[in-house]
Amino acid sequence: MVSAEPLCSASGKVITCTNTGLLAAVTLTLPVVPASTNTGVATNSEISKIALYQGTTLLDEVSGSDLSNGTVTFNDFDDINIAANATEAFSIKIDVVDSVDAVANSPITASLISISAKDDDNDDVIVVNDDGINNNGNDELGSTPIIAPFVVNILTSNKAIAVTNAGVLAVIYDTNNDDNEDPKTVLAGSSQVVGSVDVQATNEEIDVETVIFTVNTDLTSAITSASLYLDDSLVATNSSSDISSTQIKFDNLTNLVIPEETAELRLELNTANIGYQEVGKTIINAQITNVALSDLDGVQSGKTVANVNAGTFTGEFFSIVPATVTPSIVSTFGGESKVKITVDTGTNKQQNSNSTPVASIATLTFSELGNTLAADYATAYVIYKDGDSANQGACTNDGTTVVCTLLSAVSINNDETFVVKAQGSVNITYALKLQKDGVSYTTSNTDVNNGGLTFTSNMTDELDLGSKTY
């Protein structure tokens, strides 16, 4: 870029000068998209105030009533020194009038018309945009001069400000949320979060009075209440009267305010005990299928916001059971590979007595990570209860999944350890991981809804049994 005079370039909201200069005044025009009741330029019917900032520092502000044909000039600030080859960022902030015109005539955009600047010698500084057009209307790249009066803006903002009566709320089911990633097995009598949705307000925070979760299973006998969380903060706990065969409702909320960044609205179930003289019951593979938010108001505007819902979705499965199992690794294939299964029954009971429920385990399922020969699939692994090697169960293997079945089911009301033994060909590596749902079990004599049902473990990660090479 060649010029006999010092130059400043304007790009976006950044002004760069090639020698020291003083910025004295900035003039902007604020056009609006024409509408039927619109003159094409902003007035004080749409804008109450316009402010100029250098970074976060307020330099000057002008009332909307001082707009002249949509144009405003900032000149009530001390001269700003911009060093040679330096960059300074400037921006404008617009306060919008709460009016029908502001909504009807939006969006609002801003264009820079001119910048008044002088160098150290008090000579005028030429300000150009990326196309080389200066604030005198000339082409500083030397091609074709632009005839005055200057009609080309130095630059126009690429941000269009849309004006609405109130904020907007969005609610989305996100499969990547931690609460939605894996199936859940909930111990009856305990509390656990079973799912969540993402919520986000736009333009202003939004106050929510009612939230309704839709479920595909009748939970009225399985839960005593439910709790609503915004991220990790408890919003409210409802009562049994707020739970129907298809919905879990939270209403008359006074402290649920959705922020202008993504947050998670989470559902925790407070489950009832199962068994003798208890009211709970076993539930298998229930799902949340929708979440609706209603009775909404903008916090800043005070206006009513449209109700929203996530739409029908398929939430992750959750089950409520009288006993859960937790697998852990005692030892890996470096020696004997042992898996301990711990059973938790909480305060649940058998159906006709105060006795503790008993879990019966028959199979363990593993992921095959080794290079077992197909000819050895039927004999590569065996399983037995620790200390009972005489009663070995067989394992089926398809090269990907290994299913080990005990010679007879083992009943557990505390914990039990099982040995998985690799055996086979020379120069073959045997490696297994217990799958997240790899422990299958049943309970009996707990509640009428339980008969014949099979439950599984639901871990967040597979358990590594290590590897062994023969």
Secondary structure, DSSP 8 states (H G I E B T S, - for coil): ---SS-EEEEETTEEEESS-EEEEEEEEE-BB---TT--SB--TTTEEEEEEEETTEEEEEEEGGG-BTTEEEE--S--EEE-TTEEEEEEEEEEE-SSHHHHHT--B--EEEEEEEEETTS-B-EEEETT-BBTTS-BTTSS----SS--S-SEE-S--B---SS-EEEEE--TTSGGGSS-EEEETTSEEEEEEEEEEEESS-EEEEEEEEEESS--TTTEEEEEEEETTEEEEE--GGGB-SSEEEE-S-SSEEE-SS-EEEEEEEEE---STT-----EEEE-EEEEEEEEEEETTT--EE--EE--S-----EEEES-EEEEEEEE-TTS-EEEEEEEE-TT---TTSS----EEEEEEEEEE-S---GGGTTTSEEEEETT-TTS-EEEEE-SSEEEEEEEEEEEESSEEEEEEEE---TT-EEEEEEEEEEEEEEE-SS-TT-TT--EE---SS-EEEEEEE-
